[in-house]
Amino acid sequence: MQELNLKPTHKLVTNYYQALARFEHHHIEHEGAVRDPFQDLLKGCGRQFKWTLELEHEFRRRNARPLRVDGAMVDDFHLVRGYWEAKDEHDDLEKEIRSKLDKGYPRNNIIFQTPERAVLIQNGVRQKLNEDIRDGGNLVELLKQFFAYREPHHEEWDEAVTAFKERIPEIAKGVKEKIEEQRRTNLAFVQRFDDFYALCRQSINPNLSMEAVEEMLVQHLLTERIFRKIFDNSEFTRRNIIAIEIEKVIASMTEKQFSRDSFLKSLDHFYRAIESAASSTEDYSEKQKFINSVYERFFQGFSPKEADTHGIVYTPQPIRGLHGAQRRRHPEKGVRSLPQR
């Protein structure tokens, strides 16, 4: 697991203390100003992990109004890795912590911070650290522990992402070979594929290539479980015209020749990691962002030459024909629809 590369002499740390000294010199003490140096410190540390600090991050709770935290460290899959709440030095930090936690603020990995003190809570437990962050050594220790925190599903997820990208080209190639075999030996498959191809050309693009439609089959076969599990909707493939027709084609391919589950067995670890990671959020829009990023990563492994130029865009609108999802700048690639709420 990657460790935060930070020492008391690091430029990020020295810049932080220099900024605080300037504020003190000018008698600037209000929270809106004094939080900026710590904000810059978190941003700089986050770059080592390709994490982004989202300010005024809103999080939702079941059957309750949304709350905002001053900042959240978010990875490139839109998973929140840690939270930050800033106060000025005149606030009663202990009182503020109790108040925020009572309101429902996260307890898994959060820093409550003033210019002089910082409290780190992980898994609901206050960590035994020297909370006086006027000392550079204490500050560095706090940040290292904050950035080192991984919930169990994050540990598995980080490992699975690498394995998934490595396996996808191999698995996709195997699916393509199955498709070619079906063309030669399975009349039912040929008929259903031709019907689906005609539907796609009529609804998406009359110049749509057969190869693009084959890629749609591959992508659906490899990602259907992800959509079904993350959105907890086993019916979406029966309510979406594209998914219905794709499932018919795949059914004709798998019913006699091979088992879909056994064929995808080698991706079980990745699927479980996704499902576990996605379970950390109940908000539909957050799930949408997460699945967006998952599918981007899938496409990087599936077709790396085009991954940087053809991003995936999802819309949670009610599905209208084939327009539930579209690809930026290249609508024939990877058409996919989200399940309806």
Protein Blocks (a to p, Z undefined) as FASTA:
>chain_A
ZZddddfklmklmmmmmmmmmmmmnopabfklmmmmmmmmmmmmmmmnopacdehiacdd
ehiacdddfbdcddfkopafbdcddddfkbcfklmmmmmmmnopafkbccdddfkbccdd
eehiacdddfblkbmklmmmmmmmmmmpccfklmmmmmmmmmmmmmmmmmmmmmmmmmmm
mmmmmmklmmmmmmmmmmmmmmmomkbcfklmmmmmmmmmmmmmmmmmmnopaklmmmcm
klmmmmmmmmmmmmmmpcfklmmmmmmmmmmmmmmmmmmpcbfklmmmmmmmmmmmmmmm
mmmmlmmmmccdddfbdcehjlmbccehilmgopacdddZZ
